[in-house]
Amino acid sequence: MSDEIVLQTRALTKVYRDFWGRQKVRALKALDLEVYRGEVFGLLGPNGSGKTTTIKLLLGLLFPTEGEALVFGKPASDVGKNERLGYLPEESYLYRFLTAEETLDFYGRLFDMSPTVRNERVDSLIKLVGLERARKRQLQEYSKGMTRRIGLAQALINDPELILLDEPTSGLDPIGTREMKDMILRLKDEGKTIVMCSHLLADVQDVCDRIAILHQGELKELGRVDELLTVADVTQIRARNLTTDCQNEIRDVIARHHGELLAMDNPTTTLEELFLTIVRDSEARPGRRAGVR
Amino acid sequence: MVLEQQLLPYFQWLLYGGNGELGALPKFALVFLGLVMAALVVGYAIAAARHGLLRGGDVTYHTIVDGLREIVDTSPRRIWALARLAIKESLRRRVGVALGVYFLILLFANWCLSTNHQDPARLYLSFVLTATTYLVIGVAVLLSAFSLPGDFKTKTIYTVVTKPVRAGEIILGRIIGFAIVMTVLLALMSVASYVFVVRSLNHSHDVEVDSLEKIVDASGNVTGRSGRTTASAGHFHEFRLDAEGFATTSTVNGHTHEVEAVGDNSFRISGPNGFIRARVPQYGKLRFIDRSGAAKDRGISVGNEWTYRSFIDGNTPATAIWTFDDVGPHVREDYLPLALIVRVFRTHKGVVGRPIQGELRVRNPDTGATSDPFPFDAMDQQVDEYNINRELTTNNGQPIDLYDDLVTKDGRLEVLVKCLERGQYFGFAQADCYIRMPDGSPAASYAKVCVSIWVQAVIVIAVGVTISTVVSGPVALLFAAGFIILGLWRQDFVDIATGKSYGGGPAESVYRILTQANVMVRLEEGVLTTLLVGFDRFFAKPIMWAVAQFLPDFSAFSTVGYAAEGYNVPWDRVFQDVTTCLAYVVGLALIGYFLLRTREVAR
């Protein structure tokens, strides 16, 4: 991550009005944000908190009521900025009558790519998102997960520097979710800047360097994930193979130093980990049934 | 053929104009300037209301400057990508069904059309071309009006506008894509309909052997045989075989056949000739002499509301005189081919079944030398063709040469037509008499008619795509349909807007409808009626006038009449139509660009 600012909002405000110009809702209130090159930035918040509005303002799909949004130092309404960014919408809004190949070819043409470069990109992206066997199928025959994957491929068609992901794991199964998160981390390793918005906290926690928490259109918290999640007055000790005596001794030590023992028990894995372990095991040993170890 | 306005040569039409109209290019520039000014004022007013006076000015300025820059950045590859998408979308939306509907229409068309008609080619051609026009324009409206709104509804537009795509490319891509679809559709329909017409009109006859009679000259020698054909397609032809056994039959229902004797009582008859023609007329200038012998610009009125033709009285000095330029042996070495269309107006029946007689003479406009009159029988609104031989005689029997004595050195010649019967009238317009230049190719002329249909479809597509940038599909459909309807009656619209036709404006019309007061009823004076009339005069009619300035005259685009009546569509006409179409596409694409650019895509 460098200090170079890729994306910036200054007092960005959005008010939705009705046909007669009367204010309906104030979706975003004076948002100030800066996103730096090479980081994964998460926009968090409950439904209606202004996450998607922020993304749409950054993309120029909406015009700010007040303030401004700058992408690569240019106003969000400047079409030129799109040369360097990729966008995965909340749902993959793609032409369902096109095949995967045609879809990527179409978006490649929109970047004015030469046929050679376009064909190379199409092939590599289809491989990357694992749709080789479905490349000739129309998108209307795709499952939700496949549609998300081709959506991501179209967002990467121009090898963008900045990628905006709106609810990237929405509608994906745990495997798809994990693959998406792995993909985000891989893109980060390649030096891309990623801005994602989500209300799935675990996803954000897993991949984001910094987050902004929005609520009712206002910025409530902004900072590094590890700093924000650190509970300063609680100490966590994790150890393996402790005897009962040893555990009792630790309890005594804590009591002697006037500490408060909050918990000492065996940790549980996450449901995601359990699910992935089972699925991988099933793939490795097909035919094995539940209860048979 | 009715030609209410003289067709100007292309470059004159483009640069200087005529017929009381400005040149097309200056007019385009004026309308464009007017629109730009109006857009600036409206744009600034909206921006100022949203952002304040200064910031509003800044936003307006940036919109224009960025817009101009983006026009320069337009990429043909992106436009083509979007055009391909529009083509695929059209195919997905089953545009081919229109073709199926068209073939179905052709399949059953013969139930309603008859070859036993005075001019069956006109009947068939006008039917198929009109059907093609309506179907193609209908499909064009549907495709263009629902395309972009569909993208907005499914939000697929999000993934397009977040690529480096300029709004103008989206508009142009759509227009070009749908235009390509329409071109293919129209081409298939045109080929199918041409084959349909040719095959439907095709027929043959046999010779009625019993009708054959020998033709004997004064010295008793047999010079040929006369007879008639068997009836087919509801008619028969008469013919006179020459000594070599060849004949061209009489013209019935607009066609002839070639007859060839191949034995004593054996004949070969060709298929129909002259059904589908592409006459190339060379028009002259028309003036009149009235019954008292005075020169006039127009003849008299017989009370027709349509003032296209004016009339001359029979058995008086009243004469219709056409002056033709560029006449000479280059037209035809041995004769001058003329065509004359007469509108006969009878004040009494005359002799039942007998046509009204007239006479035609040719005259040298400088020397006044005039040929002997050629009498003719006038059939109402029929194209009669005459060949004026070179060897002529004057009134007093002196032999004269058509081109040497009756044509001036600079190639002028006058044709004088009179009605010979008292109490009867002949009506003429300038286009009713012309020199027949060699016919053009009927297929080529037919193709040119299809170009005029294509032009209409492309304008409709441009309108549909442009308006659909700001409104939903159904509203865009209504707007485009309204645009076509207003365009079809553009002249009436302009006449009402300019006060040439009486009928009040929209407010007065609504008031009259509600109070059941027709236009002949004088409105009661009062505050309400004064307000309504004032609203029409100072607000509604100026807006109507402004709208009329960029409303296309769809009725004038149609060249179906040319093909149906057997005339070649002039290239000047084709170039004018295509240029007009291009102007609409450019203008509408620009409007569409700013409408789309200033729209919040995600609203």
Contacts between the chains, C-beta under 8 A, distances in Angstrom:
chain1	res1	chain2	res2	distance
A	56	B	602	4.6
A	59	B	158	7.9
A	59	B	162	5.1
A	60	B	161	7.5
A	60	B	162	7.8
A	61	B	158	6.3
A	61	B	161	6.8
A	61	B	162	7.2
A	61	B	600	7.1
A	61	B	601	4.8
A	61	B	602	3.7
A	62	B	600	5.1
A	62	B	601	7.8
A	62	B	602	5.1
A	62	B	603	7.0
A	63	B	600	5.6
A	77	B	66	7.7
A	78	B	66	7.4
A	79	B	70	6.5
A	79	B	164	5.6
A	79	B	165	7.0
A	79	B	166	5.9
A	80	B	164	6.6
A	82	B	162	5.8
A	82	B	163	5.5
A	82	B	164	4.4
A	82	B	165	7.6
A	83	B	164	4.8
A	85	B	162	7.4
A	87	B	158	7.5
A	87	B	159	7.1
A	87	B	162	4.4
A	89	B	155	7.0
A	89	B	158	5.2
A	89	B	159	6.6
A	91	B	155	7.5
A	93	B	154	6.4
A	93	B	155	4.1
A	93	B	156	4.8
A	93	B	157	7.8
A	93	B	158	5.1
A	93	B	159	5.4
A	94	B	156	6.3
A	94	B	159	6.3
A	95	B	85	6.8
A	95	B	88	7.8
A	95	B	89	7.5
A	95	B	156	5.7
A	97	B	88	6.3
A	97	B	89	7.0
A	97	B	92	4.2
A	98	B	88	6.9
A	102	B	88	7.8
A	106	B	81	5.8
A	106	B	84	7.5
A	106	B	85	6.1
A	107	B	159	7.2
A	107	B	163	6.3
A	109	B	77	5.7
A	109	B	78	6.5
A	109	B	80	7.3
A	109	B	81	3.4
A	110	B	78	5.5
A	110	B	81	5.8
A	110	B	82	7.9
A	110	B	160	6.9
A	110	B	163	4.0
A	110	B	164	6.9
A	110	B	165	5.3
A	111	B	163	6.3
A	111	B	164	6.3
A	112	B	75	5.0
A	112	B	77	5.2
A	112	B	78	6.2
A	112	B	164	7.4
A	151	B	159	8.0
A	154	B	159	6.3
A	158	B	163	7.8
